[in-house]
Amino acid sequence: MIDISSKFLDINNFQRAWQKVADNRGCAGVDGETIDSFARNQTVNIYQLLNAVANGSYQTLPCKQVIIPKKNGTQRELKIPTVRDRIVQQALLNVLYPLMEEKFSPVSFAYRPNLSYINAVEKIADWRDMGYFWVLDADIVKFFDNIDHYRLLQEVRSHIDNVGILCLIKSWISVGVLTQEGLILPLKGIPQGAVISPILANIYLHEFDELVSATDLKLVRYADDFLVLSCSQERILEAKLEIINLLDSMGLMLNTEKTQITNFERGFRFLGHGFLENAIFPVDANQVKLKSGIEDKQGKKQGKNSGKKKVQKNLYPTRRQA
């Protein structure tokens, strides 16, 4: 374990954190303080914020609830911390990233420097070309909302040897959200919209990445969306039960509506791309998903034929074709 407090509580680090938060803009939190109002006296504000964290007088404020409508008619809830809380979180993130990047598994592609969903798509193509033809296309039910606080803090503690930083993280995930009905304090979950949440999500699933990678299966994970790949149908059926049990031990569940067993012949959609035989192509988010189930023989034939009509071009051909 590493004590990162000296790097965290450095004025240059807090200045970099402020600049990052300022560049991202974003709305005010529950205290009404905007980026512009903080900037008007930024030098003094940064020093005062650093000193408050260092001497223990810093107090986390509740998040502001922001409801975002989605194209499918549902809503997404964001929980926005105050500007000052975002600066402190970014300051910690600045020192956490280098530490955790040395430890995170190569199967994880979301919320990481120099990686994107395109890298995940390319890795899927690599495994396909190596014979991993059967796929468990999986999604976790309300992942951010179901993260167990105690388990998360235990995972963080295994990497960071600092009580003060652990207390900060605990305050950020448990402070609650201010809604029209009043303050809601969560029993579990981390706020989507908080600067620190993405890396905490990856820390929470780090053990999952390692355990699956230690088997004969192949894993490609992008946040709470992931594929498990195998060379045989029999093995992928076994894998589904193993994944269900593993997630259950972490307080998480598979989303049955968004989880399927399929293969490249029948096609599927993942990270905004359609996968069909040797072709990978962008698909519109409003199009019908390339869904299939191994029990549905008729659906297999229809899905295969309809999928072929959607192929625009082969972005990631097999090496034999390249």
Backbone bond lengths (Angstrom), bond angles and torsions (degrees), N, CA, C in turn:
res aa  C-N    CA-C-N  psi(-1)  N-CA   C-N-CA  omega(-1)  CA-C   N-CA-C  phi
1 M - - - 1.462 - - 1.526 110.27 -
2 I 1.324 116.16 149.30 1.449 122.11 -175.11 1.524 109.62 -121.53
3 D 1.349 116.12 137.52 1.454 121.27 174.56 1.528 108.02 -93.74
4 I 1.327 116.11 113.13 1.457 120.48 -174.91 1.529 111.76 -105.94
5 S 1.332 117.78 15.29 1.465 120.93 -172.69 1.516 112.71 -63.44
6 S 1.345 117.91 -37.97 1.466 119.46 -177.82 1.521 111.58 -65.66
7 K 1.333 116.93 -39.38 1.466 120.30 177.32 1.525 111.08 -70.79
8 F 1.316 115.40 -35.07 1.466 120.50 179.46 1.519 110.72 -66.51
9 L 1.341 116.65 -50.15 1.466 121.75 -175.33 1.524 110.77 -89.74
10 D 1.297 115.65 53.30 1.462 122.82 178.12 1.525 108.06 -116.41
11 I 1.330 117.03 134.61 1.460 120.16 -175.10 1.527 111.71 -61.51
12 N 1.333 116.73 -36.44 1.465 119.22 178.07 1.521 111.53 -64.01
13 N 1.334 115.67 -36.40 1.464 120.08 178.21 1.531 110.43 -66.02
14 F 1.319 117.13 -42.70 1.464 120.29 178.96 1.531 111.57 -67.36
15 Q 1.327 117.11 -33.67 1.460 119.53 176.59 1.529 111.14 -67.44
16 R 1.332 116.35 -40.01 1.468 119.96 176.16 1.528 110.53 -64.61
17 A 1.328 115.60 -38.76 1.466 120.10 179.45 1.525 110.50 -64.00
18 W 1.320 116.45 -44.21 1.463 119.86 178.12 1.526 110.87 -60.29
19 Q 1.326 117.19 -43.66 1.455 120.31 -178.71 1.525 111.24 -61.74
20 K 1.340 116.09 -39.76 1.461 120.74 178.23 1.533 110.85 -63.84
21 V 1.316 116.55 -45.35 1.466 120.86 179.32 1.523 110.19 -64.46
22 A 1.326 116.60 -41.45 1.466 120.28 179.60 1.524 110.95 -63.64
23 D 1.340 116.71 -41.20 1.468 120.77 179.90 1.525 111.38 -64.08
24 N 1.325 116.21 -34.74 1.468 120.63 -179.46 1.526 112.72 -76.76
25 R 1.353 115.23 -12.33 1.464 120.36 -177.13 1.536 110.71 57.73
26 G 1.295 117.79 -120.59 1.461 119.19 -178.03 1.521 111.52 89.42
27 C 1.317 115.47 162.59 1.463 120.72 -174.60 1.527 111.26 -85.37
28 A 1.307 114.64 169.44 1.460 120.50 174.97 1.526 109.95 -70.80
29 G 1.326 115.12 158.98 1.456 120.47 176.10 1.516 110.93 -92.56
30 V 1.329 115.91 -157.13 1.471 120.27 -175.69 1.526 112.50 -67.60
31 D 1.335 118.46 -20.09 1.463 121.21 179.83 1.523 112.50 -84.64
32 G 1.331 117.39 -7.16 1.458 120.65 178.19 1.521 114.94 81.09
33 E 1.325 118.22 -2.89 1.470 120.34 -179.02 1.523 110.09 -74.70
34 T 1.324 116.57 126.91 1.463 122.53 -179.45 1.524 110.46 -97.70
35 I 1.310 115.28 170.94 1.464 120.97 174.32 1.527 110.05 -59.35
36 D 1.306 116.28 -44.22 1.464 120.57 -177.27 1.523 112.34 -65.31
37 S 1.329 116.70 -40.15 1.473 118.90 -179.09 1.526 110.85 -69.33
38 F 1.337 118.23 -36.87 1.464 120.68 175.85 1.522 110.01 -65.19
39 A 1.342 116.57 -38.95 1.460 121.63 -175.80 1.522 112.61 -66.74
40 R 1.317 117.67 -25.23 1.462 120.17 -176.75 1.529 112.58 -64.12
41 N 1.335 116.53 -23.68 1.470 120.39 177.08 1.529 108.82 -138.73
42 Q 1.333 114.64 46.54 1.463 119.59 -167.80 1.514 113.81 -63.22
43 T 1.328 119.28 -38.38 1.470 120.69 -177.00 1.521 111.22 -61.07
44 V 1.327 115.86 -50.04 1.464 119.88 178.59 1.530 110.65 -65.39
45 N 1.312 116.89 -42.57 1.469 120.78 -178.89 1.525 112.21 -60.57
46 I 1.327 116.41 -41.19 1.464 119.97 -179.61 1.520 110.74 -66.01
47 Y 1.338 116.80 -44.94 1.471 120.00 178.74 1.526 111.01 -62.49
48 Q 1.308 117.13 -43.18 1.469 120.29 179.46 1.526 111.33 -63.92
49 L 1.325 116.11 -39.33 1.469 120.02 -179.98 1.523 110.41 -66.86
50 L 1.316 117.19 -44.12 1.464 121.04 177.99 1.528 111.02 -60.54
51 N 1.330 116.33 -46.45 1.463 119.85 -179.37 1.528 111.58 -63.67
52 A 1.320 117.07 -36.76 1.461 120.10 179.15 1.527 110.95 -64.16
53 V 1.335 116.68 -41.61 1.462 120.29 177.59 1.521 110.05 -65.75
54 A 1.336 116.84 -42.51 1.467 121.68 -176.27 1.530 112.11 -66.89
55 N 1.344 117.52 -38.29 1.463 118.92 -176.67 1.530 113.99 -95.26
56 G 1.325 116.37 1.64 1.460 120.40 174.53 1.515 115.24 86.36
57 S 1.343 117.95 7.32 1.467 119.70 -179.35 1.526 113.03 -91.17
58 Y 1.325 117.10 -6.16 1.468 121.37 178.82 1.527 110.28 -65.69
59 Q 1.324 116.63 133.33 1.454 122.32 179.94 1.526 110.17 -123.49
60 T 1.314 116.32 125.00 1.461 121.07 176.68 1.529 109.84 -72.70
61 L 1.331 116.63 136.79 1.460 120.92 176.35 1.532 109.98 -99.93
62 P 1.334 117.84 156.45 1.464 119.95 177.90 1.522 111.86 -59.35
63 C 1.315 115.61 157.08 1.462 120.94 176.77 1.531 109.99 -79.37
64 K 1.308 115.39 156.46 1.456 122.27 175.93 1.521 109.07 -94.69
65 Q 1.327 117.33 129.35 1.456 121.12 -179.82 1.530 110.18 -79.57
66 V 1.330 115.98 127.24 1.466 122.27 175.83 1.525 107.38 -127.73
67 I 1.327 117.86 123.74 1.464 122.82 -178.90 1.525 109.11 -100.05
68 I 1.332 116.26 123.77 1.456 122.56 -179.29 1.528 108.70 -110.49
69 P 1.339 118.75 118.82 1.469 119.73 176.36 1.524 111.25 -71.56
70 K 1.334 117.25 141.37 1.462 122.61 178.92 1.524 109.93 -105.57
71 K 1.334 115.66 161.47 1.464 121.03 -176.30 1.525 112.75 -62.91
72 N 1.336 116.61 -29.15 1.468 119.36 -177.48 1.527 112.97 -83.77
73 G 1.329 116.82 8.02 1.452 120.60 177.43 1.511 114.86 94.35
74 T 1.334 118.32 -11.67 1.456 121.45 178.03 1.528 109.53 -86.84
75 Q 1.314 115.57 -179.91 1.451 120.72 -179.42 1.523 110.70 -125.92
76 R 1.314 114.83 151.66 1.458 121.45 176.32 1.518 108.52 -118.61
77 E 1.318 116.00 130.11 1.462 120.57 -179.63 1.526 110.02 -96.68
78 L 1.321 116.18 125.24 1.453 121.86 171.40 1.523 108.84 -106.86
79 K 1.328 115.79 146.27 1.459 121.51 178.66 1.526 107.10 -120.95
80 I 1.323 115.85 106.87 1.453 121.59 -170.19 1.528 111.36 -99.65
81 P 1.336 117.99 119.09 1.468 120.24 175.30 1.535 111.02 -71.52
82 T 1.307 116.20 167.53 1.462 121.02 175.18 1.529 109.58 -67.85
83 V 1.325 115.85 165.03 1.469 120.88 177.92 1.527 110.63 -57.39
84 R 1.327 116.64 -44.17 1.475 120.08 -179.08 1.526 112.00 -65.71
85 D 1.307 116.80 -40.14 1.466 119.41 176.97 1.524 110.60 -65.21
86 R 1.326 117.12 -36.70 1.464 120.06 178.37 1.521 111.30 -65.58
87 I 1.331 116.45 -36.49 1.479 119.93 178.70 1.528 110.04 -65.16
88 V 1.321 117.53 -46.62 1.471 120.49 -179.40 1.524 110.25 -64.04
89 Q 1.324 116.83 -41.55 1.464 119.88 177.99 1.528 110.89 -63.01
90 Q 1.323 117.28 -41.99 1.458 120.56 179.20 1.524 110.96 -65.48
91 A 1.323 117.33 -37.49 1.461 120.89 177.57 1.528 110.88 -61.30
92 L 1.326 116.10 -41.34 1.464 118.86 177.10 1.519 110.46 -69.80
93 L 1.320 116.50 -38.60 1.459 120.53 179.12 1.523 111.04 -61.00
94 N 1.336 117.30 -37.42 1.467 121.30 179.89 1.528 112.49 -56.30
95 V 1.333 116.74 -35.12 1.464 119.82 -178.52 1.526 112.18 -96.28
96 L 1.336 116.38 -20.91 1.462 119.37 177.93 1.531 112.04 -74.04
97 Y 1.327 116.61 -39.24 1.458 120.49 -175.99 1.529 112.86 -54.63
98 P 1.337 118.97 -53.57 1.472 118.18 -179.46 1.530 112.93 -60.42
99 L 1.328 116.41 -36.66 1.465 120.61 179.64 1.519 111.52 -65.22
100 M 1.339 116.78 -48.72 1.453 120.21 -174.17 1.530 112.58 -78.84
101 E 1.320 117.93 -26.33 1.457 119.36 178.76 1.523 111.79 -62.09
102 E 1.311 117.32 -28.35 1.463 121.23 176.44 1.522 112.22 -71.36
103 K 1.341 116.19 -17.82 1.466 120.87 -173.05 1.522 113.66 -110.70
104 F 1.329 117.62 -29.08 1.455 120.19 -176.70 1.521 111.43 -61.80
105 S 1.331 114.66 147.77 1.459 121.85 -178.25 1.530 111.02 -75.93
106 P 1.326 118.15 148.15 1.470 121.22 176.43 1.524 113.48 -68.47
107 V 1.330 118.46 -5.79 1.475 120.29 178.63 1.527 111.47 -83.30
108 S 1.338 117.38 -9.02 1.459 122.66 -177.54 1.524 109.42 -100.97
109 F 1.341 116.60 128.70 1.468 120.37 -172.44 1.532 114.26 -121.24
110 A 1.325 119.36 -13.88 1.468 120.80 -175.97 1.520 111.47 -89.43
111 Y 1.320 115.62 148.60 1.459 123.29 173.18 1.528 112.24 60.08
112 R 1.320 116.86 35.48 1.455 119.76 -178.93 1.529 110.15 -129.09
113 P 1.338 117.31 142.84 1.465 120.18 -179.85 1.526 111.36 -61.07
114 N 1.313 115.95 137.95 1.470 123.35 174.51 1.529 113.88 66.23
115 L 1.329 117.46 15.96 1.456 121.38 175.23 1.527 109.11 -126.93
116 S 1.324 116.52 151.74 1.457 120.56 179.40 1.515 109.53 -149.34
117 Y 1.326 115.66 179.63 1.459 120.33 178.13 1.526 111.43 -64.04
118 I 1.325 117.70 -26.69 1.465 120.44 177.65 1.529 110.75 -64.31
119 N 1.336 116.89 -38.96 1.464 119.95 176.06 1.522 111.15 -62.72
120 A 1.334 116.99 -36.76 1.460 120.86 177.54 1.528 110.52 -66.39
121 V 1.331 116.74 -42.81 1.464 121.03 178.54 1.528 110.23 -61.82
122 E 1.313 117.38 -42.48 1.469 121.29 179.32 1.534 111.50 -64.56
123 K 1.332 116.80 -37.43 1.465 119.80 178.51 1.524 111.09 -66.82
124 I 1.335 117.35 -37.01 1.468 120.45 175.78 1.528 109.97 -60.60
125 A 1.327 116.52 -42.60 1.456 120.41 177.94 1.531 110.97 -61.76
126 D 1.323 116.88 -38.01 1.469 120.60 177.83 1.526 110.83 -61.63
127 W 1.321 117.25 -47.90 1.469 120.30 -179.17 1.534 111.01 -65.65
128 R 1.323 116.87 -38.65 1.470 120.48 175.41 1.527 110.61 -57.03
129 D 1.326 116.77 -45.90 1.459 121.01 -178.02 1.525 112.54 -67.85
130 M 1.337 116.54 -19.29 1.468 120.80 179.30 1.528 111.87 -94.99
131 G 1.344 117.16 7.00 1.460 120.44 173.26 1.513 115.68 100.71
132 Y 1.338 117.30 4.29 1.470 119.81 177.86 1.527 107.34 -85.84
133 F 1.316 114.96 87.63 1.461 122.26 -166.33 1.518 112.86 -97.29
134 W 1.341 116.60 -24.55 1.474 120.50 -178.53 1.525 110.12 -96.06
135 V 1.350 115.48 141.70 1.456 120.62 -167.51 1.527 111.64 -134.02
136 L 1.320 115.91 132.01 1.457 122.29 164.04 1.520 106.67 -99.76
137 D 1.319 116.20 107.18 1.462 123.68 -179.24 1.527 106.89 -93.68
138 A 1.333 117.17 107.87 1.464 120.57 -165.28 1.524 112.95 -125.66
139 D 1.312 114.15 155.44 1.454 122.55 179.00 1.533 107.49 -144.44
140 I 1.321 117.07 139.48 1.458 122.24 -178.40 1.527 109.77 -93.50
141 V 1.326 116.54 134.45 1.462 121.44 179.92 1.533 110.44 -65.09
142 K 1.331 116.73 119.55 1.471 122.68 173.69 1.532 111.59 38.15
143 F 1.324 114.82 58.66 1.458 120.89 -172.93 1.528 112.81 -54.61
144 F 1.330 117.71 -54.09 1.463 120.49 -176.85 1.529 111.39 -60.26
145 D 1.323 116.80 -34.40 1.465 120.65 -177.33 1.522 113.22 -77.17
146 N 1.323 117.70 -15.15 1.471 120.49 -173.93 1.523 114.39 -113.17
147 I 1.315 117.05 8.57 1.465 120.16 177.32 1.531 109.80 -66.35
148 D 1.313 116.13 125.55 1.463 122.10 -178.61 1.535 109.35 -76.88
149 H 1.325 116.66 123.79 1.456 121.06 -175.48 1.527 112.67 -61.86
150 Y 1.322 116.85 -45.30 1.464 120.04 -177.19 1.526 110.44 -63.28
151 R 1.320 116.22 -45.37 1.461 118.94 -179.52 1.525 111.04 -65.59
152 L 1.328 117.09 -40.10 1.460 120.04 178.30 1.523 111.44 -59.82
153 L 1.327 116.89 -47.18 1.462 120.37 -178.90 1.525 111.64 -65.46
154 Q 1.335 116.84 -33.05 1.458 119.87 175.22 1.532 110.80 -65.41
155 E 1.331 116.03 -40.42 1.463 120.03 178.11 1.529 110.86 -65.46
156 V 1.318 116.62 -44.28 1.467 119.98 178.62 1.527 110.11 -62.32
157 R 1.317 115.99 -41.29 1.467 120.93 -178.48 1.520 112.09 -61.92
158 S 1.322 117.30 -29.50 1.467 120.12 179.18 1.531 112.14 -69.49
159 H 1.343 116.25 -13.84 1.463 120.58 179.73 1.528 113.23 -112.40
160 I 1.331 117.58 -24.85 1.457 121.40 -173.71 1.526 109.98 -125.95
161 D 1.323 116.23 121.27 1.459 121.27 -177.89 1.528 109.44 -101.08
162 N 1.332 116.34 72.03 1.463 119.78 -179.30 1.525 109.23 -155.86
163 V 1.316 116.14 114.02 1.467 121.26 -176.83 1.517 111.11 -64.26
164 G 1.338 116.62 -39.62 1.450 120.15 -178.56 1.517 112.51 -62.01
165 I 1.324 117.22 -42.31 1.463 120.83 179.33 1.515 110.57 -68.51
166 L 1.328 117.59 -38.87 1.458 120.72 177.05 1.529 110.91 -62.31
167 C 1.341 116.52 -38.74 1.466 120.10 177.91 1.524 111.17 -66.42
168 L 1.334 116.45 -37.23 1.462 119.77 176.31 1.522 110.83 -60.50
169 I 1.329 115.63 -49.65 1.467 120.23 -179.18 1.523 110.17 -60.99
170 K 1.321 116.42 -41.90 1.470 119.93 178.86 1.528 110.50 -60.35
171 S 1.331 116.78 -40.18 1.469 119.23 -179.35 1.517 111.14 -67.49
172 W 1.320 117.46 -36.35 1.468 120.63 -178.83 1.526 112.84 -68.68
173 I 1.327 116.72 -34.51 1.462 118.91 -176.59 1.519 112.92 -88.94
174 S 1.328 117.19 -14.28 1.466 120.00 -175.83 1.525 113.58 -115.05
175 V 1.347 117.24 -0.30 1.465 120.13 -172.73 1.521 112.79 -68.52
176 G 1.328 116.91 -25.72 1.456 119.84 176.38 1.517 113.13 95.33
177 V 1.329 114.91 177.85 1.461 122.01 -178.03 1.525 109.12 -129.67
178 L 1.338 115.43 136.82 1.455 120.56 179.46 1.520 109.28 -90.10
179 T 1.317 116.58 115.63 1.462 122.56 -179.53 1.527 109.80 -112.15
180 Q 1.327 115.79 178.32 1.467 120.11 176.61 1.519 111.77 -64.44
181 E 1.334 116.04 -25.02 1.471 120.76 179.17 1.528 112.05 -87.20
182 G 1.331 117.40 -7.64 1.456 120.98 -178.67 1.516 111.96 123.77
183 L 1.327 116.15 -169.11 1.456 121.96 -177.72 1.525 110.21 -81.44
184 I 1.347 116.09 127.33 1.458 121.90 177.75 1.522 108.27 -112.61
185 L 1.328 115.54 120.34 1.461 121.16 179.47 1.525 109.17 -98.65
186 P 1.327 118.18 124.29 1.462 120.42 -175.13 1.523 112.45 -81.43
187 L 1.314 115.95 145.01 1.458 121.12 171.98 1.519 111.33 -87.34
188 K 1.330 115.93 -19.68 1.455 122.13 177.67 1.526 108.05 -157.04
189 G 1.328 116.00 172.55 1.449 120.35 177.74 1.523 113.17 94.97
190 I 1.339 115.65 158.69 1.453 121.84 175.29 1.530 108.01 -125.81
191 P 1.333 117.50 149.36 1.465 120.10 -172.19 1.528 113.60 -73.88
192 Q 1.326 116.66 120.28 1.450 120.98 170.44 1.520 108.02 -72.38
193 G 1.295 116.97 120.90 1.451 122.56 -174.01 1.510 111.74 121.35
194 A 1.340 116.86 -16.69 1.460 120.63 176.94 1.524 110.40 -82.62
195 V 1.324 116.07 142.35 1.467 121.89 -177.81 1.531 111.54 -58.19
196 I 1.312 116.37 -38.43 1.458 121.41 -172.20 1.524 113.42 -82.30
197 S 1.342 117.54 -15.88 1.461 120.88 -171.01 1.531 114.99 -62.64
198 P 1.349 120.26 -42.32 1.468 118.71 -178.50 1.527 114.14 -57.78
199 I 1.322 117.93 -44.09 1.466 118.52 -179.10 1.530 110.80 -71.36
200 L 1.335 117.35 -31.97 1.462 119.57 175.19 1.519 110.91 -65.10
201 A 1.335 116.39 -36.67 1.464 120.71 177.28 1.527 110.79 -62.80
202 N 1.321 116.60 -42.53 1.461 119.87 178.93 1.526 112.02 -68.61
203 I 1.322 116.63 -35.79 1.466 119.91 175.76 1.528 110.10 -63.37
204 Y 1.329 115.87 -40.72 1.470 120.38 -178.96 1.527 111.44 -63.29
205 L 1.328 117.72 -36.27 1.469 121.77 -177.60 1.525 112.83 -95.99
206 H 1.316 117.19 5.18 1.464 119.78 -178.71 1.531 111.98 -61.38
207 E 1.314 116.73 -43.37 1.468 119.97 178.59 1.527 110.60 -64.09
208 F 1.318 116.67 -39.71 1.469 121.11 175.80 1.535 110.13 -56.81
209 D 1.318 116.93 -47.63 1.465 121.60 179.11 1.529 111.17 -57.63
210 E 1.306 116.24 -45.42 1.462 120.62 -176.10 1.527 111.71 -69.11
211 L 1.322 116.85 -42.15 1.464 120.03 -177.52 1.526 111.63 -67.03
212 V 1.335 117.66 -42.91 1.462 119.92 178.66 1.528 110.38 -68.13
213 S 1.322 116.91 -39.63 1.465 120.79 -178.75 1.520 112.38 -66.75
214 A 1.327 116.92 -22.32 1.466 120.81 -179.55 1.525 112.26 -78.35
215 T 1.336 117.90 -6.47 1.457 121.94 179.55 1.527 110.05 -96.37
216 D 1.338 115.83 -171.68 1.465 121.23 176.60 1.518 112.01 -82.01
217 L 1.334 117.10 0.91 1.461 121.63 179.75 1.523 110.54 -87.09
218 K 1.341 115.68 162.03 1.460 121.39 174.55 1.527 108.26 -116.42
219 L 1.323 116.03 137.61 1.457 121.86 -176.43 1.522 109.90 -122.34
220 V 1.334 115.95 135.83 1.458 122.63 170.48 1.522 105.97 -129.01
221 R 1.334 116.97 114.44 1.466 120.60 -174.71 1.523 110.61 -120.71
222 Y 1.322 115.35 133.87 1.455 122.15 173.12 1.523 107.16 -127.34
223 A 1.337 115.80 97.50 1.472 122.46 -173.53 1.528 108.88 59.46
224 D 1.338 118.46 -121.42 1.459 120.41 -177.99 1.525 112.57 -97.32
225 D 1.327 118.02 4.61 1.468 122.16 172.21 1.520 108.54 -99.41
226 F 1.316 116.88 132.03 1.464 117.78 -179.84 1.523 111.55 -151.95
227 L 1.321 114.15 157.25 1.460 122.70 172.72 1.516 108.31 -116.81
228 V 1.329 115.36 138.28 1.461 122.33 167.97 1.522 106.53 -112.77
229 L 1.321 116.90 128.64 1.463 121.02 -174.86 1.521 110.68 -118.67
230 S 1.336 114.63 145.20 1.455 121.50 179.42 1.522 109.65 -144.18
231 C 1.323 114.83 163.36 1.469 119.88 179.42 1.522 112.78 -83.17
232 S 1.339 118.11 -13.80 1.462 119.11 -175.73 1.520 111.81 -136.81
233 Q 1.326 114.77 153.48 1.455 121.21 177.41 1.525 110.83 -64.92
234 E 1.321 116.34 -42.67 1.465 120.34 -179.50 1.525 111.39 -58.73
235 R 1.337 116.37 -42.96 1.463 119.95 -177.42 1.532 111.73 -69.34
236 I 1.330 117.57 -36.90 1.455 119.31 -178.19 1.526 110.76 -70.58
237 L 1.347 117.05 -30.36 1.463 120.00 174.84 1.528 110.54 -66.26
238 E 1.325 116.60 -41.23 1.461 120.37 175.76 1.530 110.56 -64.33
239 A 1.323 115.11 -38.94 1.460 120.41 -176.57 1.523 111.71 -62.61
240 K 1.320 116.83 -36.12 1.468 119.20 -178.72 1.520 110.96 -59.31
241 L 1.320 117.39 -44.73 1.456 120.75 179.10 1.528 110.55 -65.41
242 E 1.324 116.61 -39.80 1.462 120.14 178.51 1.524 111.12 -62.38
243 I 1.323 116.48 -41.95 1.466 120.54 179.71 1.518 110.81 -66.25
244 I 1.342 116.91 -41.46 1.469 120.61 177.75 1.527 110.54 -58.74
245 N 1.320 116.69 -45.55 1.466 120.84 -179.17 1.522 111.84 -66.92
246 L 1.319 116.59 -39.60 1.462 120.45 -179.88 1.525 110.75 -65.06
247 L 1.322 116.55 -45.86 1.461 119.67 178.80 1.526 111.50 -64.91
248 D 1.336 116.31 -36.95 1.465 120.28 178.32 1.527 110.87 -60.12
249 S 1.326 116.95 -37.73 1.467 120.50 178.55 1.522 111.91 -66.91
250 M 1.342 116.42 -16.35 1.458 121.79 179.42 1.528 111.52 -103.41
251 G 1.335 116.48 6.45 1.450 120.43 -179.95 1.513 113.70 78.29
252 L 1.334 117.11 22.63 1.460 122.03 -176.43 1.525 110.39 -122.93
253 M 1.345 115.93 160.76 1.462 121.75 -179.20 1.520 110.26 -135.58
254 L 1.339 115.11 148.58 1.451 120.05 171.70 1.527 110.10 -73.10
255 N 1.310 116.05 143.07 1.462 121.89 173.26 1.521 107.82 -82.40
256 T 1.333 116.32 106.11 1.471 119.83 -174.46 1.520 112.52 -64.06
257 E 1.333 117.89 -29.64 1.459 120.69 -179.40 1.522 112.30 -72.55
258 K 1.321 116.61 -25.91 1.462 120.46 -176.08 1.527 112.51 -110.50
259 T 1.328 117.10 6.34 1.460 121.59 -178.61 1.523 109.53 -109.98
260 Q 1.318 116.72 136.62 1.461 121.27 -179.26 1.524 110.04 -150.37
261 I 1.338 114.87 158.46 1.458 121.50 168.45 1.520 107.45 -106.46
262 T 1.308 116.62 129.14 1.461 121.39 -176.66 1.525 108.80 -151.04
263 N 1.316 115.97 -168.70 1.465 121.06 174.01 1.523 108.62 -150.26
264 F 1.318 116.62 176.04 1.461 120.26 -175.26 1.527 112.06 -71.74
265 E 1.320 117.70 -24.87 1.458 119.41 178.28 1.521 110.85 -66.88
266 R 1.308 116.21 -38.17 1.467 120.82 -176.39 1.516 112.37 -90.68
267 G 1.302 117.06 -22.79 1.448 120.95 172.70 1.513 115.62 89.79
268 F 1.314 115.40 155.59 1.461 123.14 177.09 1.519 108.50 -163.53
269 R 1.323 115.86 169.38 1.453 121.38 178.11 1.518 109.92 -119.54
270 F 1.330 116.13 138.95 1.462 120.48 -178.70 1.527 108.46 -155.23
271 L 1.312 116.38 129.84 1.470 122.49 178.02 1.528 112.62 54.23
272 G 1.331 115.26 42.31 1.447 119.71 175.69 1.512 114.67 74.93
273 H 1.340 117.46 14.04 1.455 121.77 178.84 1.527 110.14 -127.04
274 G 1.325 115.52 144.07 1.446 121.59 172.43 1.522 109.48 -93.44
275 F 1.329 115.86 137.09 1.466 122.56 177.77 1.520 107.01 -116.78
276 L 1.325 117.26 119.24 1.456 121.54 -179.05 1.519 108.54 -145.73
277 E 1.345 115.70 113.53 1.464 121.58 -176.31 1.532 108.73 53.23
278 N 1.337 118.29 -122.58 1.462 119.85 -178.21 1.524 113.37 -92.93
279 A 1.323 117.46 3.54 1.458 121.24 -176.15 1.529 111.53 -100.83
280 I 1.309 115.38 143.36 1.460 122.91 172.00 1.521 106.41 -132.07
281 F 1.338 116.76 128.47 1.456 119.86 -172.25 1.519 109.90 -147.46
282 P 1.340 118.24 146.89 1.468 121.02 176.86 1.524 110.60 -63.61
283 V 1.323 116.17 142.35 1.464 120.82 176.25 1.512 108.66 -127.68
284 D 1.331 115.82 145.32 1.450 122.22 179.66 1.517 109.51 -69.32
285 A 1.314 116.43 139.30 1.465 121.29 -177.61 1.520 112.33 -62.89
286 N 1.339 117.14 -23.71 1.464 120.36 -178.68 1.525 113.22 -89.45
287 Q 1.351 117.39 -6.63 1.450 119.63 178.74 1.523 110.31 -73.46
288 V 1.314 116.22 158.81 1.457 121.16 176.15 1.518 108.83 -65.44
289 K 1.301 116.68 135.79 1.462 120.56 -178.64 1.518 111.41 -66.57
290 L 1.328 114.36 149.38 1.461 119.84 172.97 1.524 107.37 -80.00
291 K 1.316 116.21 79.54 1.455 121.45 -178.45 1.521 110.24 -99.33
292 S 1.298 115.92 148.83 1.457 120.52 175.92 1.514 109.42 -156.02
293 G 1.323 115.46 166.02 1.451 121.49 174.85 1.506 107.86 -142.94
294 I 1.320 117.96 140.97 1.461 119.75 -171.91 1.520 112.06 -67.74
295 E 1.354 116.52 -18.17 1.460 118.06 -179.99 1.530 111.74 -80.27
296 D 1.339 117.75 -17.71 1.458 121.93 -171.96 1.525 110.25 -97.06
297 K 1.317 117.17 90.37 1.463 120.47 -176.48 1.523 112.06 -66.53
298 Q 1.329 114.86 -38.99 1.455 117.97 179.71 1.525 110.47 -67.11
299 G 1.325 115.95 -40.57 1.453 119.52 177.73 1.504 111.92 -63.32
300 K 1.342 115.96 -31.84 1.458 119.96 177.76 1.512 110.96 -60.74
301 K 1.320 116.52 -47.41 1.455 120.45 -177.73 1.521 111.04 -66.59
302 Q 1.341 116.42 -44.18 1.450 119.94 -179.54 1.525 111.36 -66.83
303 G 1.324 115.97 -42.15 1.455 119.17 -179.31 1.509 112.16 -63.84
304 K 1.329 116.00 -37.99 1.452 119.69 179.84 1.523 110.88 -66.97
305 N 1.316 117.34 -45.00 1.455 120.81 -177.45 1.527 111.37 -68.66
306 S 1.347 116.23 -44.49 1.459 118.30 -178.60 1.511 110.92 -67.94
307 G 1.341 116.53 -33.03 1.454 119.53 179.65 1.512 112.17 -65.62
308 K 1.342 116.69 -36.18 1.454 119.05 -178.95 1.522 111.87 -62.20
309 K 1.311 116.75 -32.88 1.457 119.99 -177.98 1.525 111.60 -69.08
310 K 1.341 117.31 -21.04 1.452 120.47 -176.32 1.523 112.48 -89.69
311 V 1.308 118.04 -11.29 1.453 120.18 -176.66 1.520 109.64 -64.72
312 Q 1.331 115.61 122.08 1.454 120.70 176.43 1.521 111.32 -94.92
313 K 1.307 114.36 -46.64 1.462 119.51 177.72 1.521 108.05 -163.30
314 N 1.309 115.56 161.60 1.456 121.30 179.88 1.528 108.15 -94.74
315 L 1.319 115.98 102.01 1.450 119.17 -177.54 1.510 112.76 -75.23
316 Y 1.331 116.14 -34.89 1.452 120.81 -176.80 1.527 109.31 -127.59
317 P 1.323 118.62 77.68 1.457 120.58 -178.60 1.514 111.80 -70.28
318 T 1.335 115.71 162.88 1.450 119.10 174.77 1.516 108.75 -64.99
319 R 1.316 115.66 161.74 1.450 119.28 -178.29 1.536 112.00 -63.98
320 R 1.338 115.52 -26.65 1.461 118.39 178.65 1.524 110.85 -67.98
321 Q 1.363 115.46 -30.36 1.445 119.42 -179.59 1.512 112.74 -83.78
322 A 1.350 115.18 -28.78 1.469 118.95 -174.02 1.521 111.50 -64.10
